[in-house]
Amino acid sequence: MLDEALFQGELVRLVALDADKVAEHFFKWDHDSEYWRLLAAEPAMSYSKKQIKDLIEKELDGDKGDLFFFMIQSLQDWRIIGQIGLDGVKWTHGDTFVGISIGERELWSKGYGTDAMRVILRYAFTELNLQRVSLTVFEYNPRAIRSYEKAGFVVEGRLRKILLRGGRR
């Protein structure tokens, strides 16, 4: 039996949900253009719940043991507020990428993302025995950059003018 404290921080805990429930949350969040702009390099898209569910199931069914995906649940009211995951784990090298989003806009800048990141990093380093966790963040998201720095990330490089967003590179 897994230690529940492993997946819990001060504000959040990481939980698994079935594809139907995940799709419901993503459907709601993906219709917020600011959420999409901060999350993905791709143009904002509108997907149906079924399309989202199919994408999630395809991703999980194709998992080769290198994907660890969780929903973020608030400890205050048990509400699902975001998602976080480790993707592309390279076991030989002990490294992976992390991705996170807080979908509930009223909870942005309240510490939930930083807390969730600390929990997933603890999981990555102590449970999975990984050596390195990397991420990519857009320079126009200073709130996320501050959060990642609080969680222990340092800037190692910049991909300049790689993304065209709002008519600017």
Residue pairs with C-beta under 8 A, 6 or more apart in sequence:
4 13
6 122
6 123
6 126
6 127
7 13
7 14
7 15
7 70
7 119
7 123
8 14
8 75
8 119
9 115
9 116
9 118
9 119
10 75
10 115
11 74
11 75
11 76
11 110
11 111
11 112
11 115
11 116
12 72
12 73
12 74
12 75
12 81
12 112
12 115
12 116
12 119
13 72
13 73
13 75
13 119
14 70
14 71
14 72
14 73
14 84
14 116
14 119
14 120
14 123
15 70
15 71
15 72
15 73
15 80
16 69
16 70
16 71
17 71
17 80
19 53
19 56
19 57
19 60
20 53
21 71
21 80
22 52
22 53
22 56
22 71
22 83
23 49
23 50
23 52
23 53
23 56
24 49
25 71
25 80
25 83
25 103
26 47
26 52
26 56
26 83
26 103
27 47
27 48
27 49
27 52
28 103
29 35
29 101
29 103
29 104
30 36
30 45
30 46
30 47
30 52
31 46
32 103
32 105
33 44
34 105
35 101
35 103
35 105
36 44
36 45
37 44
37 165
38 101
38 138
38 141
38 144
39 101
41 138
41 163
47 55
59 67
59 69
60 67
60 69
65 89
65 91
66 87
66 88
66 89
66 90
66 91
66 96
67 85
67 86
67 87
67 88
67 89
68 85
68 86
68 87
68 89
68 123
68 128
69 83
69 84
69 85
69 87
70 83
70 84
70 85
70 120
71 80
71 82
71 83
72 80
72 81
72 82
72 83
72 84
72 100
72 102
72 112
72 116
73 79
73 80
73 81
74 80
74 81
74 107
74 112
79 104
81 102
81 103
81 104
81 107
81 112
82 100
82 101
82 102
82 103
82 104
82 112
82 113
82 116
83 100
83 101
83 103
84 98
84 99
84 100
84 101
84 116
84 117
84 120
85 98
85 99
85 100
85 120
86 96
86 97
86 98
86 120
86 123
86 124
86 128
86 130
86 133
87 96
87 97
87 98
87 99
88 96
88 97
89 95
89 96
89 128
89 130
90 96
93 131
93 132
94 129
94 130
94 131
94 132
95 130
95 131
95 132
95 133
95 134
96 124
96 130
96 132
96 133
96 134
97 133
97 134
97 135
97 136
98 117
98 120
98 121
98 124
98 133
98 134
98 135
99 135
100 113
100 116
100 117
100 120
102 108
102 112
102 113
102 116
108 143
109 143
113 144
113 147
114 147
114 150
114 151
117 147
117 148
117 151
118 151
121 133
121 151
121 152
124 130
124 133
125 133
135 148
135 153
136 159
137 144
137 145
137 148
138 144
138 163
138 165
139 145
139 158
140 165
161 169
162 169
163 169
